[in-house]
Amino acid sequence: DRVQAEAPVRQEAPPGACTRLFLGNLSFKIDEAKLKSSVPGVTHIKWITDKATQQFYGTAFVEMENLSAAAAAVGLAGSNILGRPLK
C-alpha cells in the first residue's frame, strides 16, 4: 500500500487583503536600498518606466513580506521620502 501525503494547508488572506502595493510620487533619485529602508518589509520592486524612453515615472509596485508589513506600509502614506510625500 502506498501512503498518500497530505497537501499542505494554505491559509487564505482575508477578503480585500493584499501584499502587493502601488507607491506613487517617488523621487527620481530613489533606488532599491533607499526604498527598502524607507518602507520595511519590501521583498520585490517593479519600477514603472516609460516604454519608449525607459525613463522612471516615479511610481512602483512592491510586494511585501506579509499582511502586517503591507498594512504598515499603507500607514506610511504622506510620509517624506527624499523630499516627496509618499502616495
C-alpha positions as CSV (number, residue, x, y, z in Angstrom):
1,D,0.0,0.0,0.0
2,R,1.2,3.5,-0.9
3,V,0.9,6.2,1.7
4,Q,-0.6,9.3,0.3
5,A,0.9,12.6,1.5
6,E,-1.5,15.3,2.6
7,A,-1.4,18.5,0.8
8,P,-0.1,21.4,2.9
9,V,-2.8,23.6,4.3
10,R,-2.6,27.1,2.8
11,Q,-4.0,30.0,4.8
12,E,-6.1,32.3,2.7
13,A,-5.8,36.1,3.2
14,P,-8.9,37.8,4.5
15,P,-11.1,39.3,1.7
16,G,-9.6,42.6,0.5
17,A,-6.2,41.9,1.9
18,C,-3.2,42.2,-0.3
19,T,0.6,42.2,-0.1
20,R,1.2,44.0,-3.4
21,L,1.1,47.8,-3.2
22,F,1.4,50.7,-5.5
23,L,3.7,53.5,-4.4
24,G,3.4,56.9,-6.1
25,N,5.2,60.3,-6.0
26,L,8.6,58.7,-5.6
27,S,11.7,60.8,-6.1
28,F,13.6,60.2,-9.4
29,K,16.7,59.7,-7.2
30,I,15.3,56.8,-5.2
31,D,17.0,53.4,-5.5
32,E,16.2,49.9,-4.2
33,A,18.2,50.3,-1.0
34,K,16.6,53.6,-0.1
35,L,13.1,52.4,-0.8
36,K,13.6,49.2,1.2
37,S,15.0,51.2,4.2
38,S,12.1,53.7,4.0
39,V,9.4,51.0,3.6
40,P,10.3,48.0,5.7
41,G,9.2,44.6,4.6
42,V,9.6,45.1,0.8
43,T,10.6,41.8,-0.9
44,H,10.3,42.8,-4.6
45,I,10.1,46.1,-6.5
46,K,8.7,46.6,-10.0
47,W,9.8,50.1,-11.1
48,I,7.4,51.7,-13.6
49,T,9.1,53.2,-16.6
50,D,8.1,54.7,-20.0
51,K,8.1,52.1,-22.7
52,A,9.7,54.2,-25.3
53,T,12.4,56.0,-23.2
54,Q,12.7,53.7,-20.2
55,Q,12.6,56.8,-18.0
56,F,11.4,56.2,-14.5
57,Y,7.9,57.6,-13.8
58,G,8.3,58.0,-10.1
59,T,6.0,55.0,-9.3
60,A,6.5,51.4,-8.4
61,F,4.6,48.2,-7.4
62,V,6.1,46.5,-4.4
63,E,5.5,43.1,-2.9
64,M,5.5,43.0,0.9
65,E,6.7,40.0,3.0
66,N,3.3,39.6,4.8
67,L,0.0,41.3,5.5
68,S,1.2,43.2,8.6
69,A,4.1,44.7,6.6
70,A,1.7,45.7,3.9
71,A,-0.6,47.4,6.5
72,A,2.4,49.2,8.0
73,A,3.4,50.4,4.5
74,V,-0.1,51.7,3.9
75,G,0.3,53.7,7.1
76,L,3.3,55.5,5.6
77,A,1.2,57.4,3.1
78,G,2.1,61.0,3.2
79,S,5.5,60.4,4.9
80,N,8.5,62.2,3.4
81,I,10.9,60.1,1.3
82,L,13.7,62.0,-0.4
83,G,11.7,65.2,-0.1
84,R,8.4,63.9,-1.6
85,P,5.3,62.7,0.2
86,L,4.6,59.0,-0.4
87,K,1.3,58.2,-2.1
